Amino acid sequence: MTVRTDPHLALVRPVQPLTPEGCQECLLLGSPWVHLRLCLTCGHVGCCDSSPNRHARRHAAADGHPIAASLEPGEDWRWCFVHEAFV
C-alpha cells in the first residue's frame, strides 16, 4: 500500500463515531452494509464502496469531507475520496 501526503489531511479532526453501531443512513433505512468508514472531519459513519449504498463516498461528496478511515477491527488506514488514494 502506497501512502501519500494529501492537502485534504488538513481537514482531519479528532472525532468519535456518531453511530458506532453501524452506517448512519443504513440504520435509518434498514439496509445492510459490508464495511464501515469513519469520516475524519465530523465522525459520520458510512458504508464502504462494496456496500449497496456507498454512504461513506456519498457523505464525502455531499459534505466536502474527503478523508475517511476504516472502522473495521484490525484495520488502520485512511482514504482520500478526492484523490482515490491512501493517505
C-alpha positions in Angstrom: 0.0 0.0 0.0 1.4 3.4 -1.0 0.7 6.2 1.3 1.0 9.8 0.1 0.7 13.2 1.6 -2.5 15.0 0.7 -3.7 18.6 1.1 -7.1 17.3 2.4 -5.3 15.9 5.5 -5.7 19.5 6.9 -9.5 18.7 7.3 -8.8 15.8 9.7 -10.0 16.4 13.2 -10.2 14.2 16.4 -13.6 12.6 16.1 -15.7 9.9 17.7 -18.1 7.8 15.6 -21.6 9.3 15.6 -23.1 5.9 15.2 -20.6 3.3 16.3 -23.2 0.5 15.8 -23.3 1.0 12.0 -23.7 3.1 9.0 -25.8 6.1 9.9 -28.0 6.0 6.8 -28.3 2.3 6.5 -29.5 2.1 10.1 -32.3 4.5 9.2 -33.1 2.7 6.0 -32.8 -0.8 7.4 -30.3 -1.6 4.7 -27.3 -3.9 5.0 -23.6 -2.8 4.7 -20.3 -4.6 4.2 -17.7 -2.5 5.9 -17.8 0.8 7.8 -15.8 4.0 7.2 -15.4 6.9 9.6 -15.3 10.5 8.4 -12.2 12.1 9.9 -13.8 15.6 9.8 -17.1 15.1 11.5 -17.4 11.5 12.8 -20.0 10.4 10.3 -20.1 6.6 9.9 -20.9 5.4 6.4 -20.7 2.2 4.5 -17.9 1.3 2.1 -18.0 1.2 -1.7 -18.6 -2.6 -1.6 -21.9 -1.9 0.2 -25.1 -1.4 -1.8 -25.5 2.3 -0.9 -21.9 3.6 -0.6 -22.8 6.1 2.0 -19.2 7.0 3.0 -18.5 8.1 -0.5 -21.8 10.0 -0.8 -21.1 11.8 2.5 -17.6 12.8 1.3 -19.0 14.3 -1.9 -22.1 16.0 -0.3 -20.3 17.4 2.7 -16.9 18.1 1.4 -15.2 15.7 3.9 -12.9 13.7 1.8 -10.8 11.7 4.3 -12.2 8.6 5.9 -10.7 5.8 7.9 -11.6 2.2 8.2 -13.8 1.5 11.2 -13.1 -2.2 10.9 -11.3 -4.0 13.7 -7.7 -4.6 12.9 -7.6 -2.1 10.0 -5.6 1.1 10.3 -5.7 3.1 7.1 -7.2 6.4 5.7 -8.5 7.1 2.3 -9.0 10.3 0.3 -12.1 10.1 -1.9 -11.0 13.1 -3.9 -7.6 11.6 -4.9 -8.7 8.0 -4.7 -5.6 7.2 -2.7 -4.4 6.0 0.8 -3.2 8.9 2.9 
